[in-house]
């Protein structure tokens, strides 16, 4: 259940971070999506390294 909550929460956080940087014109939309996807991918592997010693 906790993993499901974390997955849904991650989707919401990614959407909020993309919207913020795009609306403030810090990054272009494509750059923001690529950066968010990359960071979610990295976070997944860091979490797996911590949970599976």
mmCIF file of the N, C-alpha and C atoms, coordinates in Angstrom:
data_MODEL
# 
_entry.id   MODEL 
# 
loop_
_atom_site.group_PDB 
_atom_site.id 
_atom_site.type_symbol 
_atom_site.label_atom_id 
_atom_site.label_alt_id 
_atom_site.label_comp_id 
_atom_site.label_asym_id 
_atom_site.label_entity_id 
_atom_site.label_seq_id 
_atom_site.pdbx_PDB_ins_code 
_atom_site.Cartn_x 
_atom_site.Cartn_y 
_atom_site.Cartn_z 
_atom_site.occupancy 
_atom_site.B_iso_or_equiv 
_atom_site.pdbx_formal_charge 
_atom_site.auth_seq_id 
_atom_site.auth_comp_id 
_atom_site.auth_asym_id 
_atom_site.auth_atom_id 
_atom_site.pdbx_PDB_model_num 
ATOM 1   N N  . UNK A 1 1  ? 0.821  -1.191 0.000   1.00 0.00 ? 1  UNK A N  1 
ATOM 2   C CA . UNK A 1 1  ? 0.000  0.000  0.000   1.00 0.00 ? 1  UNK A CA 1 
ATOM 3   C C  . UNK A 1 1  ? 0.868  1.260  0.000   1.00 0.00 ? 1  UNK A C  1 
ATOM 4   N N  . UNK A 1 2  ? 1.963  1.201  0.756   1.00 0.00 ? 2  UNK A N  1 
ATOM 5   C CA . UNK A 1 2  ? 2.852  2.359  0.824   1.00 0.00 ? 2  UNK A CA 1 
ATOM 6   C C  . UNK A 1 2  ? 3.515  2.632  -0.527  1.00 0.00 ? 2  UNK A C  1 
ATOM 7   N N  . UNK A 1 3  ? 3.849  1.571  -1.252  1.00 0.00 ? 3  UNK A N  1 
ATOM 8   C CA . UNK A 1 3  ? 4.463  1.766  -2.563  1.00 0.00 ? 3  UNK A CA 1 
ATOM 9   C C  . UNK A 1 3  ? 3.485  2.426  -3.537  1.00 0.00 ? 3  UNK A C  1 
ATOM 10  N N  . UNK A 1 4  ? 2.229  2.029  -3.456  1.00 0.00 ? 4  UNK A N  1 
ATOM 11  C CA . UNK A 1 4  ? 1.213  2.637  -4.313  1.00 0.00 ? 4  UNK A CA 1 
ATOM 12  C C  . UNK A 1 4  ? 1.049  4.121  -3.993  1.00 0.00 ? 4  UNK A C  1 
ATOM 13  N N  . UNK A 1 5  ? 1.020  4.443  -2.707  1.00 0.00 ? 5  UNK A N  1 
ATOM 14  C CA . UNK A 1 5  ? 0.922  5.847  -2.310  1.00 0.00 ? 5  UNK A CA 1 
ATOM 15  C C  . UNK A 1 5  ? 2.127  6.634  -2.816  1.00 0.00 ? 5  UNK A C  1 
ATOM 16  N N  . UNK A 1 6  ? 3.310  6.068  -2.679  1.00 0.00 ? 6  UNK A N  1 
ATOM 17  C CA . UNK A 1 6  ? 4.523  6.753  -3.123  1.00 0.00 ? 6  UNK A CA 1 
ATOM 18  C C  . UNK A 1 6  ? 4.519  6.957  -4.635  1.00 0.00 ? 6  UNK A C  1 
ATOM 19  N N  . UNK A 1 7  ? 4.015  5.981  -5.364  1.00 0.00 ? 7  UNK A N  1 
ATOM 20  C CA . UNK A 1 7  ? 3.941  6.101  -6.819  1.00 0.00 ? 7  UNK A CA 1 
ATOM 21  C C  . UNK A 1 7  ? 3.012  7.239  -7.228  1.00 0.00 ? 7  UNK A C  1 
ATOM 22  N N  . UNK A 1 8  ? 1.830  7.278  -6.641  1.00 0.00 ? 8  UNK A N  1 
ATOM 23  C CA . UNK A 1 8  ? 0.867  8.335  -6.970  1.00 0.00 ? 8  UNK A CA 1 
ATOM 24  C C  . UNK A 1 8  ? 1.389  9.691  -6.522  1.00 0.00 ? 8  UNK A C  1 
ATOM 25  N N  . UNK A 1 9  ? 2.006  9.745  -5.364  1.00 0.00 ? 9  UNK A N  1 
ATOM 26  C CA . UNK A 1 9  ? 2.570  10.992 -4.863  1.00 0.00 ? 9  UNK A CA 1 
ATOM 27  C C  . UNK A 1 9  ? 3.693  11.482 -5.778  1.00 0.00 ? 9  UNK A C  1 
ATOM 28  N N  . UNK A 1 10 ? 4.480  10.573 -6.298  1.00 0.00 ? 10 UNK A N  1 
ATOM 29  C CA . UNK A 1 10 ? 5.546  10.939 -7.230  1.00 0.00 ? 10 UNK A CA 1 
ATOM 30  C C  . UNK A 1 10 ? 5.010  11.532 -8.516  1.00 0.00 ? 10 UNK A C  1 
ATOM 31  N N  . UNK A 1 11 ? 3.905  10.982 -9.005  1.00 0.00 ? 11 UNK A N  1 
ATOM 32  C CA . UNK A 1 11 ? 3.283  11.549 -10.208 1.00 0.00 ? 11 UNK A CA 1 
ATOM 33  C C  . UNK A 1 11 ? 2.858  12.985 -9.965  1.00 0.00 ? 11 UNK A C  1 
ATOM 34  N N  . UNK A 1 12 ? 2.238  13.221 -8.820  1.00 0.00 ? 12 UNK A N  1 
ATOM 35  C CA . UNK A 1 12 ? 1.781  14.575 -8.507  1.00 0.00 ? 12 UNK A CA 1 
ATOM 36  C C  . UNK A 1 12 ? 2.953  15.527 -8.325  1.00 0.00 ? 12 UNK A C  1 
ATOM 37  N N  . UNK A 1 13 ? 3.994  15.078 -7.655  1.00 0.00 ? 13 UNK A N  1 
ATOM 38  C CA . UNK A 1 13 ? 5.158  15.934 -7.447  1.00 0.00 ? 13 UNK A CA 1 
ATOM 39  C C  . UNK A 1 13 ? 5.843  16.267 -8.766  1.00 0.00 ? 13 UNK A C  1 
ATOM 40  N N  . UNK A 1 14 ? 5.938  15.287 -9.642  1.00 0.00 ? 14 UNK A N  1 
ATOM 41  C CA . UNK A 1 14 ? 6.565  15.529 -10.942 1.00 0.00 ? 14 UNK A CA 1 
ATOM 42  C C  . UNK A 1 14 ? 5.764  16.546 -11.748 1.00 0.00 ? 14 UNK A C  1 
ATOM 43  N N  . UNK A 1 15 ? 4.457  16.408 -11.730 1.00 0.00 ? 15 UNK A N  1 
ATOM 44  C CA . UNK A 1 15 ? 3.615  17.356 -12.467 1.00 0.00 ? 15 UNK A CA 1 
ATOM 45  C C  . UNK A 1 15 ? 3.739  18.762 -11.899 1.00 0.00 ? 15 UNK A C  1 
ATOM 46  N N  . UNK A 1 16 ? 3.781  18.874 -10.590 1.00 0.00 ? 16 UNK A N  1 
ATOM 47  C CA . UNK A 1 16 ? 3.917  20.195 -9.968  1.00 0.00 ? 16 UNK A CA 1 
ATOM 48  C C  . UNK A 1 16 ? 5.270  20.821 -10.276 1.00 0.00 ? 16 UNK A C  1 
ATOM 49  N N  . UNK A 1 17 ? 6.327  20.031 -10.247 1.00 0.00 ? 17 UNK A N  1 
ATOM 50  C CA . UNK A 1 17 ? 7.647  20.596 -10.527 1.00 0.00 ? 17 UNK A CA 1 
ATOM 51  C C  . UNK A 1 17 ? 7.776  21.005 -11.991 1.00 0.00 ? 17 UNK A C  1 
ATOM 52  N N  . UNK A 1 18 ? 7.185  20.241 -12.893 1.00 0.00 ? 18 UNK A N  1 
ATOM 53  C CA . UNK A 1 18 ? 7.220  20.600 -14.311 1.00 0.00 ? 18 UNK A CA 1 
ATOM 54  C C  . UNK A 1 18 ? 6.435  21.884 -14.546 1.00 0.00 ? 18 UNK A C  1 
ATOM 55  N N  . UNK A 1 19 ? 5.258  21.978 -13.973 1.00 0.00 ? 19 UNK A N  1 
ATOM 56  C CA . UNK A 1 19 ? 4.427  23.169 -14.168 1.00 0.00 ? 19 UNK A CA 1 
ATOM 57  C C  . UNK A 1 19 ? 5.114  24.423 -13.649 1.00 0.00 ? 19 UNK A C  1 
ATOM 58  N N  . UNK A 1 20 ? 5.781  24.310 -12.517 1.00 0.00 ? 20 UNK A N  1 
ATOM 59  C CA . UNK A 1 20 ? 6.437  25.475 -11.922 1.00 0.00 ? 20 UNK A CA 1 
ATOM 60  C C  . UNK A 1 20 ? 7.554  26.006 -12.806 1.00 0.00 ? 20 UNK A C  1 
ATOM 61  N N  . UNK A 1 21 ? 8.439  25.127 -13.264 1.00 0.00 ? 21 UNK A N  1 
ATOM 62  C CA . UNK A 1 21 ? 9.571  25.617 -14.058 1.00 0.00 ? 21 UNK A CA 1 
ATOM 63  C C  . UNK A 1 21 ? 9.159  26.048 -15.454 1.00 0.00 ? 21 UNK A C  1 
ATOM 64  N N  . UNK A 1 22 ? 8.088  25.471 -15.990 1.00 0.00 ? 22 UNK A N  1 
ATOM 65  C CA . UNK A 1 22 ? 7.624  25.884 -17.320 1.00 0.00 ? 22 UNK A CA 1 
ATOM 66  C C  . UNK A 1 22 ? 6.924  27.235 -17.242 1.00 0.00 ? 22 UNK A C  1 
ATOM 67  N N  . UNK A 1 23 ? 6.066  27.415 -16.248 1.00 0.00 ? 23 UNK A N  1 
ATOM 68  C CA . UNK A 1 23 ? 5.336  28.684 -16.135 1.00 0.00 ? 23 UNK A CA 1 
ATOM 69  C C  . UNK A 1 23 ? 6.248  29.859 -15.806 1.00 0.00 ? 23 UNK A C  1 
ATOM 70  N N  . UNK A 1 24 ? 7.332  29.611 -15.076 1.00 0.00 ? 24 UNK A N  1 
ATOM 71  C CA . UNK A 1 24 ? 8.279  30.688 -14.773 1.00 0.00 ? 24 UNK A CA 1 
ATOM 72  C C  . UNK A 1 24 ? 9.325  30.853 -15.871 1.00 0.00 ? 24 UNK A C  1 
ATOM 73  N N  . UNK A 1 25 ? 9.211  30.037 -16.910 1.00 0.00 ? 25 UNK A N  1 
ATOM 74  C CA . UNK A 1 25 ? 10.105 30.078 -18.072 1.00 0.00 ? 25 UNK A CA 1 
ATOM 75  C C  . UNK A 1 25 ? 11.571 29.816 -17.733 1.00 0.00 ? 25 UNK A C  1 
ATOM 76  N N  . UNK A 1 26 ? 11.785 29.002 -16.721 1.00 0.00 ? 26 UNK A N  1 
ATOM 77  C CA . UNK A 1 26 ? 13.145 28.584 -16.383 1.00 0.00 ? 26 UNK A CA 1 
ATOM 78  C C  . UNK A 1 26 ? 13.617 27.528 -17.375 1.00 0.00 ? 26 UNK A C  1 
ATOM 79  N N  . UNK A 1 27 ? 12.720 26.592 -17.712 1.00 0.00 ? 27 UNK A N  1 
ATOM 80  C CA . UNK A 1 27 ? 13.018 25.550 -18.687 1.00 0.00 ? 27 UNK A CA 1 
ATOM 81  C C  . UNK A 1 27 ? 11.904 25.496 -19.722 1.00 0.00 ? 27 UNK A C  1 
ATOM 82  N N  . UNK A 1 28 ? 12.245 24.988 -20.898 1.00 0.00 ? 28 UNK A N  1 
ATOM 83  C CA . UNK A 1 28 ? 11.225 24.716 -21.904 1.00 0.00 ? 28 UNK A CA 1 
ATOM 84  C C  . UNK A 1 28 ? 10.470 23.452 -21.488 1.00 0.00 ? 28 UNK A C  1 
ATOM 85  N N  . UNK A 1 29 ? 9.246  23.265 -21.984 1.00 0.00 ? 29 UNK A N  1 
ATOM 86  C CA . UNK A 1 29 ? 8.467  22.087 -21.572 1.00 0.00 ? 29 UNK A CA 1 
ATOM 87  C C  . UNK A 1 29 ? 9.179  20.753 -21.807 1.00 0.00 ? 29 UNK A C  1 
ATOM 88  N N  . UNK A 1 30 ? 9.814  20.602 -22.950 1.00 0.00 ? 30 UNK A N  1 
ATOM 89  C CA . UNK A 1 30 ? 10.504 19.339 -23.239 1.00 0.00 ? 30 UNK A CA 1 
ATOM 90  C C  . UNK A 1 30 ? 11.661 19.127 -22.266 1.00 0.00 ? 30 UNK A C  1 
ATOM 91  N N  . UNK A 1 31 ? 12.410 20.177 -21.978 1.00 0.00 ? 31 UNK A N  1 
ATOM 92  C CA . UNK A 1 31 ? 13.513 20.065 -21.028 1.00 0.00 ? 31 UNK A CA 1 
ATOM 93  C C  . UNK A 1 31 ? 13.010 19.688 -19.639 1.00 0.00 ? 31 UNK A C  1 
ATOM 94  N N  . UNK A 1 32 ? 11.910 20.282 -19.226 1.00 0.00 ? 32 UNK A N  1 
ATOM 95  C CA . UNK A 1 32 ? 11.358 19.999 -17.899 1.00 0.00 ? 32 UNK A CA 1 
ATOM 96  C C  . UNK A 1 32 ? 10.892 18.553 -17.792 1.00 0.00 ? 32 UNK A C  1 
ATOM 97  N N  . UNK A 1 33 ? 10.246 18.045 -18.828 1.00 0.00 ? 33 UNK A N  1 
ATOM 98  C CA . UNK A 1 33 ? 9.770  16.657 -18.806 1.00 0.00 ? 33 UNK A CA 1 
ATOM 99  C C  . UNK A 1 33 ? 10.943 15.688 -18.791 1.00 0.00 ? 33 UNK A C  1 
ATOM 100 N N  . UNK A 1 34 ? 11.955 15.957 -19.588 1.00 0.00 ? 34 UNK A N  1 
ATOM 101 C CA . UNK A 1 34 ? 13.134 15.088 -19.618 1.00 0.00 ? 34 UNK A CA 1 
ATOM 102 C C  . UNK A 1 34 ? 13.842 15.098 -18.270 1.00 0.00 ? 34 UNK A C  1 
ATOM 103 N N  . UNK A 1 35 ? 13.999 16.260 -17.676 1.00 0.00 ? 35 UNK A N  1 
ATOM 104 C CA . UNK A 1 35 ? 14.650 16.359 -16.372 1.00 0.00 ? 35 UNK A CA 1 
ATOM 105 C C  . UNK A 1 35 ? 13.849 15.632 -15.297 1.00 0.00 ? 35 UNK A C  1 
ATOM 106 N N  . UNK A 1 36 ? 12.539 15.787 -15.296 1.00 0.00 ? 36 UNK A N  1 
ATOM 107 C CA . UNK A 1 36 ? 11.695 15.100 -14.310 1.00 0.00 ? 36 UNK A CA 1 
ATOM 108 C C  . UNK A 1 36 ? 11.764 13.588 -14.491 1.00 0.00 ? 36 UNK A C  1 
ATOM 109 N N  . UNK A 1 37 ? 11.737 13.125 -15.730 1.00 0.00 ? 37 UNK A N  1 
ATOM 110 C CA . UNK A 1 37 ? 11.820 11.688 -15.991 1.00 0.00 ? 37 UNK A CA 1 
ATOM 111 C C  . UNK A 1 37 ? 13.164 11.129 -15.546 1.00 0.00 ? 37 UNK A C  1 
ATOM 112 N N  . UNK A 1 38 ? 14.224 11.850 -15.824 1.00 0.00 ? 38 UNK A N  1 
ATOM 113 C CA . UNK A 1 38 ? 15.556 11.411 -15.422 1.00 0.00 ? 38 UNK A CA 1 
ATOM 114 C C  . UNK A 1 38 ? 15.677 11.338 -13.904 1.00 0.00 ? 38 UNK A C  1 
ATOM 115 N N  . UNK A 1 39 ? 15.179 12.343 -13.212 1.00 0.00 ? 39 UNK A N  1 
ATOM 116 C CA . UNK A 1 39 ? 15.275 12.355 -11.750 1.00 0.00 ? 39 UNK A CA 1 
ATOM 117 C C  . UNK A 1 39 ? 14.405 11.268 -11.117 1.00 0.00 ? 39 UNK A C  1 
ATOM 118 N N  . UNK A 1 40 ? 13.241 10.984 -11.699 1.00 0.00 ? 40 UNK A N  1 
ATOM 119 C CA . UNK A 1 40 ? 12.414 9.882  -11.195 1.00 0.00 ? 40 UNK A CA 1 
ATOM 120 C C  . UNK A 1 40 ? 13.105 8.543  -11.408 1.00 0.00 ? 40 UNK A C  1 
ATOM 121 N N  . UNK A 1 41 ? 13.782 8.384  -12.530 1.00 0.00 ? 41 UNK A N  1 
ATOM 122 C CA . UNK A 1 41 ? 14.530 7.159  -12.819 1.00 0.00 ? 41 UNK A CA 1 
ATOM 123 C C  . UNK A 1 41 ? 15.666 6.984  -11.820 1.00 0.00 ? 41 UNK A C  1 
ATOM 124 N N  . UNK A 1 42 ? 16.407 8.050  -11.554 1.00 0.00 ? 42 UNK A N  1 
ATOM 125 C CA . UNK A 1 42 ? 17.510 8.002  -10.592 1.00 0.00 ? 42 UNK A CA 1 
ATOM 126 C C  . UNK A 1 42 ? 16.980 7.713  -9.185  1.00 0.00 ? 42 UNK A C  1 
ATOM 127 N N  . UNK A 1 43 ? 15.887 8.349  -8.812  1.00 0.00 ? 43 UNK A N  1 
ATOM 128 C CA . UNK A 1 43 ? 15.309 8.134  -7.480  1.00 0.00 ? 43 UNK A CA 1 
ATOM 129 C C  . UNK A 1 43 ? 14.868 6.684  -7.300  1.00 0.00 ? 43 UNK A C  1 
ATOM 130 N N  . UNK A 1 44 ? 14.341 6.072  -8.343  1.00 0.00 ? 44 UNK A N  1 
ATOM 131 C CA . UNK A 1 44 ? 13.935 4.672  -8.258  1.00 0.00 ? 44 UNK A CA 1 
ATOM 132 C C  . UNK A 1 44 ? 15.132 3.787  -7.927  1.00 0.00 ? 44 UNK A C  1 
ATOM 133 N N  . UNK A 1 45 ? 16.258 3.996  -8.594  1.00 0.00 ? 45 UNK A N  1 
ATOM 134 C CA . UNK A 1 45 ? 17.423 3.164  -8.339  1.00 0.00 ? 45 UNK A CA 1 
ATOM 135 C C  . UNK A 1 45 ? 18.037 3.439  -6.973  1.00 0.00 ? 45 UNK A C  1 
ATOM 136 N N  . UNK A 1 46 ? 18.019 4.667  -6.531  1.00 0.00 ? 46 UNK A N  1 
ATOM 137 C CA . UNK A 1 46 ? 18.512 4.970  -5.185  1.00 0.00 ? 46 UNK A CA 1 
ATOM 138 C C  . UNK A 1 46 ? 17.633 4.282  -4.145  1.00 0.00 ? 46 UNK A C  1 
ATOM 139 N N  . UNK A 1 47 ? 16.324 4.328  -4.331  1.00 0.00 ? 47 UNK A N  1 
ATOM 140 C CA . UNK A 1 47 ? 15.403 3.664  -3.412  1.00 0.00 ? 47 UNK A CA 1 
ATOM 141 C C  . UNK A 1 47 ? 15.637 2.157  -3.407  1.00 0.00 ? 47 UNK A C  1 
ATOM 142 N N  . UNK A 1 48 ? 15.850 1.563  -4.566  1.00 0.00 ? 48 UNK A N  1 
ATOM 143 C CA . UNK A 1 48 ? 16.096 0.124  -4.625  1.00 0.00 ? 48 UNK A CA 1 
ATOM 144 C C  . UNK A 1 48 ? 17.412 -0.239 -3.944  1.00 0.00 ? 48 UNK A C  1 
ATOM 145 N N  . UNK A 1 49 ? 18.425 0.598  -4.073  1.00 0.00 ? 49 UNK A N  1 
ATOM 146 C CA . UNK A 1 49 ? 19.692 0.330  -3.390  1.00 0.00 ? 49 UNK A CA 1 
ATOM 147 C C  . UNK A 1 49 ? 19.528 0.393  -1.878  1.00 0.00 ? 49 UNK A C  1 
ATOM 148 N N  . UNK A 1 50 ? 18.667 1.281  -1.409  1.00 0.00 ? 50 UNK A N  1 
ATOM 149 C CA . UNK A 1 50 ? 18.446 1.399  0.030   1.00 0.00 ? 50 UNK A CA 1 
ATOM 150 C C  . UNK A 1 50 ? 17.579 0.270  0.570   1.00 0.00 ? 50 UNK A C  1 
ATOM 151 N N  . UNK A 1 51 ? 16.610 -0.190 -0.209  1.00 0.00 ? 51 UNK A N  1 
ATOM 152 C CA . UNK A 1 51 ? 15.694 -1.223 0.270   1.00 0.00 ? 51 UNK A CA 1 
ATOM 153 C C  . UNK A 1 51 ? 16.228 -2.633 0.084   1.00 0.00 ? 51 UNK A C  1 
ATOM 154 N N  . UNK A 1 52 ? 17.082 -2.832 -0.891  1.00 0.00 ? 52 UNK A N  1 
ATOM 155 C CA . UNK A 1 52 ? 17.625 -4.166 -1.155  1.00 0.00 ? 52 UNK A CA 1 
ATOM 156 C C  . UNK A 1 52 ? 19.132 -4.176 -0.906  1.00 0.00 ? 52 UNK A C  1 
ATOM 157 N N  . UNK A 1 53 ? 19.534 -4.369 0.343   1.00 0.00 ? 53 UNK A N  1 
ATOM 158 C CA . UNK A 1 53 ? 20.987 -4.310 0.657   1.00 0.00 ? 53 UNK A CA 1 
ATOM 159 C C  . UNK A 1 53 ? 21.768 -5.464 0.083   1.00 0.00 ? 53 UNK A C  1 
# 
